[in-house]
Amino acid sequence: MPAGERGRTRDLQRALRGYLVRHPGAADGIAGIRLWWLPAHLQGVSDRELRGALDQLVRDNEMQRTALFDGSELYASLATVAPPVHRDTRPLPTRH
């Protein structure tokens, strides 16, 4: 990884940690994280860079990643419980 990219990754991780300190229950996908969690000067980073910073925080047990049914991913602090997936277990009505 080039030195400039390493510095940007550290800046991203610092911004993400700061956001989680201020909003401990926050959970969002890549688009929401870019828009709401990052300061303006970091919002232009590539998805690859942002995902890399998030994935490193997941590997370091600072965040969690939850795969959703639609294929997207939800990132949150470890203190945040992933939202329950609602599944209606009532039997379907029968036709007579």
C-alpha positions in Angstrom: 0.0 0.0 0.0 1.5 3.4 -1.0 2.4 5.8 1.9 -0.4 8.3 0.9 -3.0 5.5 1.0 -1.8 4.3 4.4 -2.2 7.9 5.7 -5.7 8.2 4.2 -6.6 4.8 5.8 -5.5 6.0 9.2 -7.5 9.2 8.7 -10.5 7.2 7.7 -10.2 4.9 10.7 -9.7 7.9 13.1 -12.9 9.5 11.6 -14.9 6.3 11.9 -13.8 5.8 15.5 -14.6 9.4 16.4 -18.1 9.0 14.9 -18.7 5.8 16.9 -17.6 7.6 20.1 -20.1 10.4 19.4 -22.8 8.0 18.1 -22.3 4.6 19.8 -25.4 3.0 18.4 -24.7 4.0 14.8 -25.0 1.3 12.1 -24.9 2.0 8.4 -23.9 0.8 4.9 -21.1 2.2 2.8 -23.2 5.1 1.3 -24.5 6.2 4.7 -21.1 6.0 6.3 -19.6 8.1 3.5 -22.3 10.7 3.8 -22.9 10.9 7.5 -19.8 9.5 9.3 -17.0 11.1 7.4 -15.8 14.7 7.3 -16.1 16.5 4.0 -12.5 16.1 3.1 -12.7 12.3 3.3 -16.0 11.8 1.5 -14.3 11.5 -1.9 -12.3 8.4 -1.0 -13.0 5.4 -3.1 -15.3 2.6 -2.0 -12.3 0.3 -1.9 -10.4 2.6 0.5 -13.5 3.1 2.7 -14.3 -0.6 2.7 -10.6 -1.4 3.5 -10.6 0.9 6.5 -13.9 -0.6 7.7 -12.7 -4.1 7.2 -9.5 -3.4 9.2 -11.6 -2.1 12.1 -13.7 -5.3 11.9 -10.5 -7.5 11.9 -9.3 -5.5 14.9 -12.6 -6.2 16.7 -13.5 -2.5 16.8 -16.5 -2.8 14.6 -18.8 -5.5 13.3 -20.1 -6.2 9.8 -23.5 -7.8 9.1 -24.4 -9.2 5.7 -28.0 -8.3 4.8 -30.3 -10.3 2.6 -30.0 -7.9 -0.3 -26.3 -8.5 -0.5 -25.3 -5.2 1.2 -23.4 -4.9 4.4 -24.1 -3.0 7.6 -21.2 -1.8 9.7 -21.6 -0.9 13.4 -19.7 -0.7 16.6 -19.4 -3.9 18.6 -21.6 -2.4 21.2 -24.5 -2.2 18.7 -26.6 -5.3 18.3 -27.4 -6.0 14.7 -31.1 -5.3 14.0 -33.2 -8.4 14.2 -34.5 -9.8 10.9 -38.3 -10.0 11.1 -39.6 -13.3 10.1 -43.3 -14.0 10.4 -43.6 -17.6 11.6 -47.4 -17.7 11.6 -48.8 -20.3 9.2 -50.1 -19.1 5.9 -53.9 -19.1 5.6 -55.3 -22.1 3.7 -57.8 -21.9 0.9 -60.9 -24.0 1.1 
